[in-house]
Amino acid sequence: MCGICGFLNKKILSSEVLEKMNDELAHRGPDDRGIYLNTIPNYQLPITNDTFQVGLGNRRLSIIDLTEHGHQPMCNEKRDVWIVFNGEIYNFQELKKELEGKGHKFKGRSDTEVILHSYEQWGVDCLQRFNGMFAFAIWDQKKKTLFIARDRVGIKPLYYYFKDGNFAFSSELKSLLKYPLFEKELNKKSLYYYLLFQYVPTPYSIFENTWKLLPGHYLILREGRGVKIKKYWDILGKREVIRKKNVQEYMEEFESLLKSSIKYRLISDVPVGAFLSGGTDSSLVVASMAQLTDKVETFTIGFEEKKYNEAPYAKEIANYLGTKHHELYFKEKDIFSLIRDLPQYYDEPFGDSSSLPTYLVSRLAKEKGVKVVLSGDGGDELFCGYNRYIWMNRMQNILLLPAIIREKVAPLLGNIPYLKLRRISQILQYKDLLQMYLSVVDMWSEKELEKLLGENYSYEELPFSKVYKKVNASHLLEKLQLVDFHTYLPEDILTKVDRASMAVSLETRVPLLDHRIAEFAYSLPLDLRYRQGIRKYLLKKVLYKELPAKFFRRPKQGFGIPLDQWLRGGVKPYIDEYLNTGRIKKEELFNPEFVKELIKKHLSGKYNYQYPIWTLLQFQLWKEKYLT
């Protein structure tokens, strides 16, 4: 696990610039550092010029091959192909053996070196051979080509900036801010989408001319041809549902894939632990780990508020499996001390409040001496686990009501001070299922955002809409799962975990998101994911072979915090400081009277506007750090 950065310029920059970009990623890789800088004559990108400059930087978190042979940037024997790499290639040992059979010679035993030789052997097609999480950049001196790729699911991040023929990339935005050709300008459309979803959706970033590479895509920067982006993997192309097995056969296939995935992710030269929330996904991961290794350390976060506290369930499961368990209770005072740090960890405005306990559990694991953890993320998107899927499945019949009835009922429900009824009011006004789902997952209604910002943007160009329209699925539940797999999973869940864990130099591995498991899950008949009211049907069938079902006979809980009440308590001083009317007026981004009324309603206790207020507050904190 590492942080990577680099550039390809028309302007010649000093090595000090590259060092500064690289040092901004020190938390991602505190164990080692390195840069490569070279000037290239007669280069075109895409404007003809006499010279160009290429730079690559790396900060390393040493996990596999802790020796100098794992140092980056790494080059081939001829020193004309260079790589910087962030992530893990889990099947690197098999690939290394295959490459040795083809005559390749290795100096060390790192997966970075395997990527380098794989590129030499297969070119960009090497991506099809990797099982892992990754973002890497390869500079090919002979071809005068910069090749950048991101893993299939989007576990590892990759930002890039491109303007006037100058190109820079990095694992995190804060590194790009040290690139002297970077122009820091707020993207108003991205701000709108952030407020809508609580994250800035790929391919956008919060800054103009700055982008996020989509999962399962690679980017080529070649002489005279500019930037070329191409998809190399798409789960939609893997969805061939064939009912040819009984439940037992499907269970055996899933168990085999899961065991292989866990086994891969236990490969490490440093200690490995696991996050354990007490839910089905993390419990399955830990139970599978316990089958493969004698010593498992688990980590969980608890809350004093019983409604949010799953720590007792996690502890009960840990005791049953015999893990060495650690828990930490998150109190209201903790949010006050952490809230100002969130923009530093996330670089972009990020409105998922569960980022706070995710950071704390990551810090707990690191303090206990673990350098790698496994998490259970991905199970909800792959096996139909979210409550909102079932709710949508029931509520879709609302659209069958005559328009005249919906138009009359909607405003009546909208005046009732209960969040769910106001949501139904919004849904009654929509014309199709895609808009209905948007109303379920967004933080604001379109009308509220128009009042707040004075403008609206279409979501038709976003992956959210494109995936929904592209999915060839007969059932709504399948469409919604695939929409979340392409949007909410990489943009919210995986972003949250990556930034929170890497802030404390902790590597997180996600076994349920092995691409083989993803392809398997979406090839299942729907009734093996959702059957007679049971979500994650097949996953639970496998889980209950290892853990008693009684552990999980309770309503599903998200990894949330008591944000509603904390905004009226410990967080209120931040609201007073960052969302006061005078400040909002001066900054001229939001409607000050609308914000004032929103806060007033929430503080009254009669309304719950926790998510809109939190997303606004997080933007204001981010803006203070990055735009002032």
N, C-alpha and C positions, 0 to 999 in steps of 0.2 A: 504494500500500500504506500502510495506516495502522493506528492503534488507535482504537477508538471506545468511548464509554461514555455513560451518561445515566440518568435516573430520571424517575418520575412519582409524586409523593408526595401524601399528605394533609397531611404536616407540611412547613412552610416551612423550607428549609435555606439557608445562606449560599452565595454564589458560591465561597467558599473551599473548601467541601466538594467541589464539582464540579471545581475546579482540582486538588485532591489526587487525586481519582479519575483525572483526565486525566493527571497527571504520572506516575502509576504505569505508564503506557503509553509513556513517552518513548522507550524503546528501539525501539518499533514505528514511531515517527514523530518523529525528531529534528529535522526541517527546519522544522516550523511547528506552531502550536498555536492552539486557539480553543475558546470555549464559547458556548452560548446558554442563557439562563435566563429563564423567564417564569412569572408567576402567572396561573392561569386561574380566573375566578369561576364559581360554580354548576356545578361539575364533579362527576360521580359515577363512582367506580371501585373496587369496585362499591357502596361504602357512601356514601350521600348525605352531602355535606359542602359548606360554603360555598365553599371554595377548594381548588384543587390547584396543584401546581407542576410544571413540566416543565423538564428540563435535558438538554442535549446537549453532549458533549465530543468533541474530535478531536485526535489527534497525527498529523502528516502526514509520511510519507516521500515526497518529491516525485519522481515518476517521469514523469508526463505533465503538460504545461502547468505549468512550474516558476514561473510568474508568480503574482501575487496573485489572479488569476481562479480559481485552483485552491484557494483558502483555504476551510477548513471550520470550523464549520458553514456551509453554504451555503443561501441562500434564493431563492425565486422573486421576480419583480418586485413582487408585492403584499406580500411579506414575511409571508405567512400559511402557507407550506409550507417546512419546514426539513429538511435532511438532514445526517447524518454517515455516512461510507462508508469501508469497508476492503476493498481488493481491486482488481480490474481488470475493466472491461467491454471485451472485445477488439473487439467490433463496434460500438463507440460512434460511429465516423465514419459508417457507413451509417445508423445510427439518427438521428444528428444531421441528416443530409441529408433523411431522411424527415420528421422533425419540423419542419424549416425549411419544407418544402413544405406543411405544415399550419398555418403561420403563427407557429410558435414562434421567438423571437429569443434568441440566445446572446451572452453577454458574452465568454466565453473558449473554450477548446478542450479542456476536461477531460471525462473520462467521468462525473465526479460530476454535472456540470450536465446531462448527457444523461439520467442516471437521474431527476433531479428533473423534467425536462420530460416524460419517458416516463410517470412517475407521474401527472402532470397530464393527460396525454392518454389513458392507458389504465387508470389505477387499478392495482389489484393484478395485473391481467393483464399489466402491463409485464414481469413476471418471465419470461413465456414468450418474450420477445423478446431476452433477454440471453444472450450467450455470454461466460462469464467465471467468475471466482472472486470471491465477495463475501459480505460481511455488512454490512447497512446498516440504519439506523433513520430513518424519516421521520415528522416531527410535522406533522399536518394541523390547523391551528388552526380552520378552518371546521367540520370534521367532529369536532373534539376527539378525534382518533384518533392513536395511535402505531402505526405499521406497521413491523415488523421482519422481515427475511428473510435466509436463508442459502442459499448456492449449492447446486446440485443434488447435487454429490458430497460436499461437506463439506470443501473445501480451506481455507476460512476459518472461524475459531471464533466462537461466540456463546454466552455464558453469561447467565443471568438469574436474579434473585432476586425472589420474590413472596410476601409475607406481610402479612396484615391490611390489604390494600388498597394497600400500598406496593410499588412495582415499581422495580427497577434492572437495568441490563444493562451488559455490557462484553465486550471481546474477550478479556480474561483475568481470572481470579479475583482476582488480587492487587489489581486496581482496585476490585472490589466490597467488599473488606475495608476500604476507606476510606469506604464508605457508612455513615453513623452508625446507620442502622436495620437494618443487617445483623447477624444473630445467628449467631455462629460456633459451630456444633455439628456434630460428626462424625456422618456417616451410616454406621451400622454395616453396612447392607446394601451400600452402595457399597464399603466396605472389603473385604467378602467378595468382591465381583465383581472388585475391583482385584487381589486376591491370585490369583484364578482366572485372569484374562486378562492381567494386567500393565498394565492401564489401567482407568479407570472408564468403563463403557459408557454412551453416550447412551441415554436422556435424563437419566440421573443425573449428579450431581457428588458430590464427596467431602463436601460440606456439605449439611445439611438445608435444605429449602425453596429449594434452588438447583439449576438445571437447565441442560442444554445443548440448544439448539434443534436438532432433527434436520435433517440435510441434506435439501434439496428441500422445506423447509417454510417457512411464514411465520407470524408471530404478530401478532394485532390486539388492541390494548388500546383499548376504546371506551367511551364514557360509559354507565355503568349496566349494562354487560354483562360486565365482567371480562375474563379472558384467553381468547382464542380462537385455537387453533392448527390450521392446515390444510396439507395436502400439495398442492404444485403440480406436482411431477414425480416419477415413479416408473419406474425402469428396468424393473420387472416388467411395466408396461403397454406397454412398447415392444418386447417380445420376440416378434416374429412371424417365425419361421424359415421362409423360403421358398427351396428349392433350385431356382434358375432360372439360375444362372450357372456357367461353368467357373472353374477356379482363377485363370486369367489375368484374367478380368473382376473377380473379387473383389480381386485384387492391385491392379488399376488404381484401383478405388474407394477402397481403403484408402490408397494413395499420394496420391490427390487430397485426401482428408480430412486426412491427416497434413501435407501441404504447406500446406494452408489453416490448420491449427492452428498450425504452427510460424511461419508468416508473421504471424499475428495476435500471437503471443507475442514477436515481435521488435520490435513497435511500442514505442518507448521514447525518451525524451529523455535517457537516461543509458546508460552501457555495460552490455551484456548478455553473460553468459558461460554456462557449462554445467557441471554435475557429470558426471563421467565415471568410472564404476566399472570399466569393462572388460566389463560384462555386455551382454546383447543390447539391453535397453531403452534405457539411456543411450547406447549406441553408435549405435542407430538415430536417436535424437534429435539427436545431434551430427552424424551424417552428413547428416541432413536440413538442419540449420542450415548446414553447409558448402556446400550447394547454393544457399542463399539469401543468404549474406553472405560477403564475402571474409575477414573477420577474426573468428575464433572463439577464445576463451580457454576452456580446460578445466581442471578442478580434481579432484584425487583424493587419497584417503588410503591410505597403505600401512602394513604391519605388518612387524616384524622376523621374526615367526613365519610361516613359509612357508605353513602350512595356511590362514591367513586373508588372505594377501596377494595381492590382484589388481592392485596398482599396476603391475607390469611389463606386464600385458595392456593396461591403460589407456594406458600410455605408448606401446606398440606401435601401438595404434589411433590415438592422437593424432598420432603421426609419419606414419602412412599418410594421414591426412586433412589434415595440415598445420596443425594447431591450435597456438596458443601454450599450451603445457601447463605446469601447476604441480602439484607433488605435495608432500605432507607425510607424514612417517612418525610414526605414533602409537606411543609407547612406554609401558611400564608406569608410569613416573613421571608421565606426563601424567594418568592416571586419578586419582592421588592428589591432584593439585592441582585437578582439576575436580569431583570427586564432591560436594563440599559446595555447589557452585553449581547443581546440577541442580534442586533444589526451587524456586529462584528463577526458573529458566527455564520450568518446567513447571506450577507452581502446585498441581497435583494430584500425588499419588504416580504415578510413571510408571516402569515396570519394564523397558522395552526398553533393554538396554545399548548398542544401536547408536546411541542418542541421543548418546553421547560422540563417536564419529568424525563423526557428522552435524554436531555443533556445530563440531568442529575444521575440517572442510572448508568450512563456511560462513564461519568466521572467516578462513580462508585466502583465500577469494574476496574478502571485503570488504577485507582488507589489501592485495590486489593491485589495488584500485581499481574493482572491479566492484560495481554496485548491484543488479543483477538477474541471476538464473541460471535456466536451464531444467533440469529434472530428468526422469528416465525413470520415475518412479513410476506405477503403475497397470497396467503391462504384464502382470504376473503374474496379477492378478485378472481382467483382461479376456480374456487369451488362454491361460489355463490353464497358468501357468508354475511353480507351486509343486510341489516333490517330494511334499508330503503329499497332493496330489490323486491322484497315481498310486498312492501307497502305500495310501490309503484304497480306491481302486478294486480293488486286489488283496486287501486285508484284509477287505473286506466279506463274503467267503465264510466267514470265521470264524463269523459268526452263524448259518450253516447247520449248524454242528456241534450235536449234541444237547446240551441244557443240562447233563446229568449229566457229560459229558466236560469241558465248559468249567469246571464247578465244581471238578473234581478237578485239572485242569492249572493253573488260575490261581494258586493259592497256591504251587505249586512254582516257577513262573517268578518270582513276586513276591519270593522270597528270594534270587534271583541278583543280584549287585551290578552289573548293567549296565542303563543307563537304558532302552534299547530293549526289552529283555526284560521289564522291569517295566511298561513301557507296554503291551505285549501282554498281560501278566497282568491289567492293569486292563480292557483292551478285552474280554477273555474274560468279564468279569463284567457287561457291558452288554447291554441287551435290544434296542436299536435303533441305526440308523446315526447318528442325531443325537448320541446319547450317545457313540458311538464317536468321532465327529469332535471332540466336546468334549474327550475324553481326549487327542486329538492336539495340540490347540492350547492347552490350559490349562497352567498352571504347577504345579498341585497336583491330586491326586485329591480327590474329595469326602470320602473317609475321612480323608485327611491334614488337610484344612481343618477337619473336625469336631474332630480332635484338637487342632489349633492354636487354634481360636476357641471350641470348645464349642458350635457351632451351624452349621446349613446353611441356605441360601436356595435357592429354586427359580430356575432360569434360564428358566422357561416364559414369563415376562413380558418377557424381553429381546428386542431385534430378532434376536439370534442364533437363537432358537427360532421366533419369528414368521415370519421370512423363509423359513426352511427349510420350514415347514409350508405357506406360501403359494405357494412356487415350483411352478409347473406345468411340471415338466421330467421327461422320461422317463429321463434319465441322471444318476447320482449326481454326476459331475464338474460338470455344469452347476449343480446345486443348491449344491454347495460353493463354486463361484466366486461365485455370487450372495450366499451368506451372507457371504463375505469382503468382497465389494463394499460391503455394508451395515454391516459391523462392523469387521473388522480394518483395512481400508483407511483409512476416515476416523478411526477411534479410535486406531490405533497409527501407521501409516505417515505419514499426512498431519499428524497432531498432532506427531509427532516432527520432521518437516521444518519445519513452520510455527514451532514454538517455538524450535528450534535456530537457524534462519536469522534470525528476527525478533529474537532476543537480540542479534544483531550488526547489526541494521538492514539486513538483506539480503532482498530480495523473491525468492521462488521461484515459478516458473511451471511448470505440469504439462501439457504438450501432449497426452500420451496420454489425459488425462482430460477433454479437450474432450467435452462431452456428445454431440456427433454421433458421435465415435469410439466412445464407450461404447455407444450405441444400435446402431451398426453391428456391433460385436464380439459383442454378445449376440443379434444376428439371424443370425449365421453358423451354418451347420451345425457340429456339434461336431467333425467330422473335419477342419475347417479350423483348429481351435484345438489339437486333439490327434490326431495321426495316426501309427499304428504306432510308438508310443513316443516320437514327437517332440512336445515341448511347444511352444506358440507357433508352430505350423506356418506359418500365413499370415504372421505378423510376420517370421519368419526368412526366408521366401521373398523378402520385400521387402528385408530387411536385406542378404541375400547378393548383391543387385544392386549394392550400394554398397561392401560390405566382404567380403573373402575369408572363406569359411566356416571356414578353418583357425584363425582367431583365436578361435573359439568352441567348438572341439572339446575340451572339458574339462567336468568335473562342475560343476553349478550351485552357486554359493556365495552365502550370504546376507551382508548387511553386518554381520557379527558381529565380536566381539572375543574374545581368549583369556581369557574371564571365568573359566573353570574354574580355570586355574592362577593367575590374578591374585588370586583370592579366597584362595588359599593363600599369596600373596606380598604384593604392594604394598597390597592392599586389606584384609589381615587386621587391621591396627590399627583400622580402622573397625568390623570385626566385633566386636573386643574391646570397643570403646567403646560401640557402640549395641545390640549383641545379647547382652551379658553377662547372666547369670542374675539378678543383683541388679536390674539396670535393668528387665528384662522383668517380674519379680515386682512391682516398685513400680508400674509403669504399668498392670498388671492388664488388658491387652488380649489377650495371647497366653499359651499354656501354656509356662511357662519350661523345664520338663523336656523337652518335645517339641522346642523350639528348640535346647536344649543338645545333644540327641542328634543332631539334624539336622546341626549344625555339626561335631560330633565325627566323624560318618561322612564328611562331605565332606573335612575336613582330613586324614583317614587316607589319602586318595587312592584308596580302594577303591570309593567311591561318587561320583557326580556330582550334587550338589544345587545347582548354580550358579544356576539360575533361581529356585527357591524362596528361597534365601538372599538373592539380589540384590533380589527384590521386597520382602522383609522389611526389608532394609537401607535401601532407598529410602523405604519408608514411615516408618521411624524418623527418617531425615534430614528428611523433609517435616514430620513431627509436631513435631520440635524447632523448626522455623522458624515454623509456622503455628498450633500449638495450645498452645505453652508461653509 
